[in-house]
Amino acid sequence: MKLVKWSNYGPVWPSLFNEDWPEFSSSKGLNIYETEDSVAAEADVPGIPEDKVEVNIEDGILTISAEYKETQEEKEKKKTIYKSTRQTSFGYSSSLPRAVDASKAVAEVVDGVVKVVIPKAEESKPKKIEVKKKSK
């Protein structure tokens, strides 16, 4: 039996928006951040083989998606005893904060997280402007 928190307003039932649902709270979803030279994204893809993950960049929009179906079957003398199918699909999509060079993007899946690194386009990198002394 699971214990339910209690407050002055009655029982506090677990929701999708708090830490009482560990299967949801451990998920990061999609995180996008930038460094001086690149824009990077990390997205959870637990249990998905890297060959099933698709990464696209089009018109400044990053899309990460996958669809995966796995069937497990145990047979005994041609009579099906057990059959299980697991199907997972997901999609993340976000606009990128800077102009990027999509042709140089790199993506890899490590420990259930896909990481995409996209170099910034030269025109969007910060430029240091030299301040000159005005001559009289």
N, C-alpha and C positions, 0 to 999 in steps of 0.2 A: 504494500500500500504506500502511495506517495503522500508525503506531508504537504499540506497546502498552507502557504503563508496567510497570516491573519493581520488585518489592520483595523483601525477604528471604524472603517466603512464596510467591514465584512471580509470574506475570503478574497485573496488576491490570486486569481487563476493565471496560469502561465499564458503568455501571449507571444506572438511572433516578434514583438518588439523589445523583449527583455532577455536576460541571461538564463531564464528558467527552461529554455528549450535549447540544450546544448548542441543538438544537431544543426540548428540554425545559427546560433551565436558564434560557432567556430568558423563560419564561412566569411570570407572577406568580400566575396563578390568581385567587383572590378575596381581596381585602384589605378589611377593615372597620376604620374608625377613627372617633373622635368628636372634635368640637370643643366649645366651650362651648355652642353653640346647636343643633348638628345631629349626626346620625350619617351617615357617608358610606361608600360602598362603591365599589370599583373592581374590574372583572373583565375579563380578556382575552377578546376576541371577534374574533380576527384574521380578516379576509376576509369577515366577516358584514355585510351591509347593515343599517343601523339599523332599517329597517322589518321585519326578521326577528327582532329581539331583543325578548323579552318580559320585563317586570319586574313582579313582583307582591309585595305585602306583605299578609300575612294572619296574624292572631293573633301578631304579633311575629316572624314568619318572613319573611325576604327571599329571594325566588327569582328568579334571572336565568337565562333559557333561550333557546335558539334552535334552529331546524332549517332548514338551507339546502341546496338542491340546484341545481347548475348543470350544464347540458349544453352541450357544444360539439361541433359536427358540421361536417365539411367534406365536400362531395360533389363528385363529378366525373361528369357525364353519368348521373345517377340511380343510380350505383353508390356505395355508401358506402365511402369510402377511410379515413376516420378518424372515430372517435366517442369522446368522453371525457366521463365524468360524475364530478363531484366532489360528495360529500355530506358535510356537516358538521353535527353536532348536539352540544350540550353542555348542561349544567345545573349551576348553583351554587345552594346553599341553605344558609342560616345563620340562627340566631336573632339578633335584634338585642339589643345590650347594655342598651338603655334603652327606655322607652315613647316612641313617636314619633307624629307627626301624619301619617299616611300620605296624607291627602287633599292635602297640600301638597308631596309628594315631586316631585322633578325628576330626569329621566334624560336623558343624551345620550351619543352615541358619537363619540369623537374618536380618530383614528389607531389604530383597532383595540382601543380600551379603552372600555367603558361605565362611566360615572360616575353614581352615584345619590346625591343629597343629600336627606336626610329631616330636616325640623326636629324637634327634640325636643318632646315634649308638655310643656306648661307645668308639670305636676306633677312631671316628672322633671328639670327644670332645677335646678341648684344654687341654693339660697337662702341669702342671708347673714342670719344671725341677730344682731340687735343685742344686745349684752351690757349690761345695765343695772346701775347701782350700787345695791346694796341700801340702802334707807333705814332708819334706826334708829328 
